[in-house]
Amino acid sequence: MTMVHEKTVLKNFIGGRWVDAEAAGTAPVYNPATGEVIAETPLSTAADVARAVEAAKAAYERWRKVPVIKRARLLYAYLERLRREREALARMITTEHGKSLADALAEVDRGIESVEHATAAPTLMMGDALAEVAEGLEQTTYRYPLGVVASITPFNFPAMIPLWVIPWAVVTGNALILKPSEQTPMTTLRLVELLHEVGLPDGVVNVVNGAKEAVDALLAHPDIVAVNFTGSQKTAAYVYETAARYGKRVQAFSGAKNHAVVLEDAVLAPTIDGILRAAFGNGGQRCMATSVVVAVEGIADDLVERLADGARKLKVGSGFEEGVELTPLIREEHRRRVLSYIEEGEKQARLVVDGREAMSRFPRGFYLGATVFDRVTPEMRLWQEEIFGPVLSVVRVRDLDEAIAVTNRSRYANGAILYTQSGKAARRFREEIDAGMVGINVNIPLPVAFFPFGGHKDSFYGVIGENGKDIVQFFTRKKTVSSRWF
């Protein structure tokens, strides 16, 4: 099988076959390190979505009756195939996304971790029973698949986030329609191809490439019963509201403005290193990136000086270069958006490190160096909005009380980190901070596959999170049966 035409126009994958989209238009897929177009993504129409839904409906009727242990065995084969393809997948990620090869390998590993966990589905899908809830009356709860479900995945993790969804949708007995980001679709297409090469029945997983028209068609189609989404806050709110209006089950993972609070007793060397990695890794293009440092005044001057020194020393370059720490942004349009924040910010806060200086060294590609602002306040857009780029803001506070208050003012509540050696402060932070994922001296508090992922406030729209037991709950529905025999 091949996913690409001679003209490098990608195909959809429907009913076990690569098929041309009915779309007239395409969107370019770039190599962000060079600015070159490496493929074209078809902008599929509602007709393409309808074709995928019909294939999924037919496959679901057969797949839902396959015993869960047999579905899990297929994932074991997929797991081994992913391990063999690990480096090839990572190189594909680096090519179409731009992140470093080390980050890409870590991404593939986190996806593999999810597949490993999904092989435990026979246990995780077990229900509950009680023999005597009343005289002669027993009650039992069973889990069943939902039907045809959809997932809309983002550009920044073209392997990990699809692998957080695909194995769970499949192993719980559903049929899936996947809409990858039009900016980084190639890795996701390869993941689906590999799954079929190890024996997944045709139509159980389908891929429809595209942008807004394809998304709208997925949200409105009456035979799609649940939608999983990861992306920007504005789009997440739209997906949640629209899909819910059509009566679908929805989980929409959204934006972030993650704060890292640094107290005076923090061990600064690993703290500085951790903040720099969390702020500038992946070009700052991840929802778990540290974008705000909240520094207690007693150490703020030293902290800012050391952060600035570290930011200046970060190696900028292509993700394939050895030792590169800061890779390009995904598109020129996105770089211009990030630049607009820097231009506005330098009029309001103290610009300590100007990442625009790196652009002159890279005439090709979408590069931007690490940027650090000091004396940022919550009244500034720098603090208020998700920038999704290599821009770090420092806010100064008097103490932990003010640090918690400032952090909790954010409309976002995805992740929050505290650097301290005080167990008392850590306990208080854990209890009072409003964030779905909390780190104590942990730079990126991303849960492993068997713990749930998800934020609060405008960082998440829905009730049930992703990964862990939550994802089983999202992709199944329960029936409780009451039985009495005369």
Salt bridges, closest charged atoms under 4 A:
ASP20 OD1 - HIS5 NE2 2.27
GLU22 OE2 - ARG51 NH2 3.36
GLU36 OE2 - ARG364 NH2 3.48
ASP48 OD1 - ARG51 NH2 3.89
GLU54 OE2 - LYS57 NZ 3.65
GLU61 OE1 - ARG64 NH2 3.28
GLU80 OE2 - ARG83 NH1 2.54
GLU85 OE2 - ARG81 NE 3.68
GLU85 OE2 - ARG190 NH2 3.57
GLU107 OE1 - LYS99 NZ 2.59
ASP109 OD1 - ARG86 NE 2.67
GLU113 OE1 - ARG110 NE 3.30
GLU116 OE2 - ARG83 NH2 2.57
GLU182 OE1 - LYS179 NZ 3.28
GLU193 OE1 - ARG190 NH1 2.66
GLU197 OE1 - ARG81 NH2 2.65
GLU197 OE2 - ARG190 NH1 3.53
ASP216 OD2 - LYS212 NZ 2.67
ASP223 OD2 - LYS57 NZ 3.13
ASP273 OD2 - ARG277 NE 2.95
GLU297 OE1 - ARG396 NH1 3.49
ASP301 OD1 - ARG396 NH1 2.83
ASP302 OD2 - ARG306 NH1 3.81
ASP309 OD2 - LYS313 NZ 3.05
GLU332 OE1 - ARG335 NH2 2.60
GLU332 OE2 - ARG336 NH1 3.75
GLU344 OE1 - ARG381 NH1 2.40
GLU346 OE1 - ARG356 NH2 3.00
ASP354 OD1 - ARG356 NE 2.88
ASP374 OD2 - ARG350 NH1 3.21
ASP374 OD2 - ARG396 NH2 2.88
GLU379 OE2 - ARG409 NH2 3.65
GLU385 OE1 - ARG381 NH2 3.24
ASP401 OD1 - ARG428 NH2 2.39
GLU402 OE1 - ARG398 NH1 3.38
GLU431 OE2 - ARG430 NH2 2.82
GLU432 OE2 - ARG428 NE 3.06
ASP434 OD1 - HIS456 ND1 2.82
ASP434 OD2 - LYS457 NZ 3.89
ASP458 OD2 - ARG411 NE 3.07
